[in-house]
Amino acid sequence: MTKKKLPNWTPDPLLKRHFTPTNESLYGECTKAKFKNINLPALQYIYNGNMYEPLKCLLSDSPGWVDFPCLVNGVAKQRFNIDFNHIRQEQGGSRIAGKSKDKLKYDPSQLFRYYDVTKKAPVLLEFMCIMPISQEYHRYITQDSAIGHITLPNFQQKHWPWFLKSEANFNNCMNTFKISGITYTWFVDHLSDINNPSIHNRLTVKQTAVATPIPPPLTP
């Protein structure tokens, strides 16, 4: 049987942080590293305004990667410390963790490692309904979502993703990814009202093309 060719997971050399396969001889692990490295520039652009600035927790500013060696063999390792948290969390009424209103089917971590977000507008738009959060702060949000609904206004504006901090940033983002038919006011309203249906149920977007490369870093 012919051995399947391993995917090329090599990242953009300008990325300050990137993913490597946990096992470079396994097709599945190389595939996950490939898509995560493909997606980093796009996600860092919408969250930071700079495709090369590494992901960080938008609430604490703690870095998205932590350098901590393997306790078994002492080999240097970088640990990814980011969870992708849907902004809108609907409290269920029984003091259990809230439900992510803009989640379609798969967890964001699965979308991150199996889809090229620049080529699938619905997936990209779901990530625009998400904030990168440290695992510690994600626990806090989960705890609070059992008490009541959480929407965009629950977060101070200084913690919002870069693309939401101004209409100009939003328009730059939409133009970058060639997505039309959505306004800044509409998107902020969507994330501010827990009663709005899922982003997937509200929008059939038009993506005319994919911009390559992403424009130079913009001022947050």
C-alpha positions, -999 to 999 in steps of 0.1 A, spaced: 0 0 0 13 34 -9 20 56 21 0 88 22 21 119 17 24 139 48 9 174 47 32 204 46 27 221 80 55 246 76 43 280 89 48 315 76 84 323 86 73 357 99 51 342 126 66 347 160 48 316 174 35 286 155 24 250 158 45 219 153 30 184 150 31 163 182 44 135 159 58 145 126 54 110 112 16 110 116 -7 123 89 -34 135 113 -10 154 135 7 171 105 -28 180 92 -38 197 124 -5 217 126 -10 227 90 -44 242 94 -36 258 127 -6 276 111 -27 286 81 -53 301 104 -30 319 128 -24 350 106 -62 355 99 -72 351 135 -44 372 148 -55 399 123 -91 400 135 -83 398 172 -50 419 173 -51 439 141 -17 424 133 -13 391 116 21 384 132 13 394 168 8 362 187 -26 353 201 -32 364 237 -60 364 262 -80 395 255 -91 398 291 -58 394 309 -32 401 281 -15 368 291 4 353 262 -12 325 242 18 303 244 37 293 276 72 278 275 73 249 298 95 218 294 83 183 293 84 169 328 93 135 316 123 141 293 131 178 299 127 187 263 116 223 257 80 227 248 56 255 241 21 250 255 -9 267 238 -29 284 266 -58 298 246 -95 287 245 -118 301 219 -148 314 238 -181 323 221 -190 358 233 -228 351 236 -235 326 263 -272 319 271 -279 310 307 -301 279 308 -321 286 339 -308 258 361 -275 272 371 -255 251 346 -230 265 322 -244 287 295 -249 276 259 -229 292 231 -254 309 209 -232 312 178 -218 276 178 -231 256 149 -219 220 153 -182 217 161 -162 232 189 -140 261 178 -109 241 186 -120 216 159 -127 243 134 -93 258 141 -74 226 133 -95 212 104 -107 242 83 -90 271 65 -110 300 79 -101 323 50 -118 300 25 -150 294 45 -168 326 54 -193 309 78 -164 295 98 -146 329 98 -178 347 109 -182 322 138 -146 331 149 -157 367 148 -183 359 174 -154 345 196 -128 359 219 -94 342 225 -93 337 263 -68 319 286 -79 286 300 -81 302 334 -103 330 324 -125 307 303 -133 289 335 -145 321 351 -167 329 321 -182 294 323 -189 299 360 -206 332 354 -227 320 325 -245 298 349 -258 329 367 -270 349 337 -267 357 300 -233 370 287 -231 392 257 -207 417 242 -216 446 266 -206 424 296 -170 429 284 -153 463 287 -146 477 252 -109 477 258 -111 439 258 -130 436 226 -114 420 196 -95 445 174 -120 443 146 -148 454 169 -131 484 185 -141 507 157 -161 508 125 -129 515 105 -113 483 119 -145 463 111 -146 476 75 -109 469 70 -116 433 82 -146 428 59 -126 442 29 -96 420 37 -117 388 36 -139 400 7 -171 396 28 -200 419 19 -235 426 32 -226 431 69 -223 464 88 -204 472 120 -236 483 137 -254 451 127 -225 429 140 -222 447 173 -260 445 178 -259 408 170 -233 401 197 -252 424 222 -286 407 222 -289 372 236 -322 367 218 -307 369 183 -305 336 165 -271 320 158 -249 339 133 -253 309 110 -290 313 110 -290 350 104 -265 354 76 -259 340 41 -228 359 33 -211 366 0 -174 360 -2 -161 370 -36 -125 361 -31 -98 355 -5 -73 383 0 -37 371 -1 -17 383 16 -34 400 45 -26 437 46 3 450 68 -3 454 105 -27 481 115 -27 502 147 -51 486 173 
